[in-house]
Amino acid sequence: MAGGVADGAALESPVVRELVGASRGARRIGPALSAVANADLRDLLATLPVPVGALWGHGDRVIPPGGVQTVRRLRPDAACEVIDGVGHIAMVEQPDAFVAALERVLVAIS
């Protein structure tokens, strides 16, 4: 899962099969990843006229959690949560911790 999870051994086999199988035959993932990697949305984020919330996995190797400092610098009003013990797909790795963090962010921005 190429850095998508903090601890792949902690996932049950059916979950891993589903995650890997979901991208089987994908043809546009390369161009999509390239577009995301090359996008600089900082100006947009700084001027976005809506509340901003963000969740990060502490062990995320796809989008490192250090990005939360950028969000907080550009949007001091943003509600940010970093979830310990998870990587990029926190909602799969620790669904309860993800939901709790998401609820806190949604309350903070509403």
Rosetta blueprint (number, residue, H / E / L):
1 M L
2 A L
3 G L
4 G L
5 V L
6 A L
7 D L
8 G H
9 A H
10 A H
11 L L
12 E L
13 S H
14 P H
15 V H
16 V H
17 R H
18 E H
19 L H
20 V H
21 G H
22 A H
23 S L
24 R L
25 G L
26 A L
27 R L
28 R L
29 I H
30 G H
31 P H
32 A H
33 L H
34 S H
35 A H
36 V H
37 A H
38 N H
39 A L
40 D L
41 L L
42 R H
43 D H
44 L H
45 L H
46 A H
47 T H
48 L L
49 P L
50 V L
51 P L
52 V L
53 G E
54 A E
55 L E
56 W E
57 G E
58 H L
59 G L
60 D L
61 R L
62 V L
63 I L
64 P L
65 P L
66 G L
67 G H
68 V H
69 Q H
70 T H
71 V H
72 R H
73 R H
74 L H
75 R L
76 P L
77 D L
78 A L
79 A E
80 C E
81 E E
82 V E
83 I E
84 D L
85 G L
86 V L
87 G L
88 H L
89 I L
90 A H
91 M H
92 V H
93 E H
94 Q L
95 P H
96 D H
97 A H
98 F H
99 V H
100 A H
101 A H
102 L H
103 E H
104 R H
105 V H
106 L H
107 V H
108 A H
109 I H
110 S L
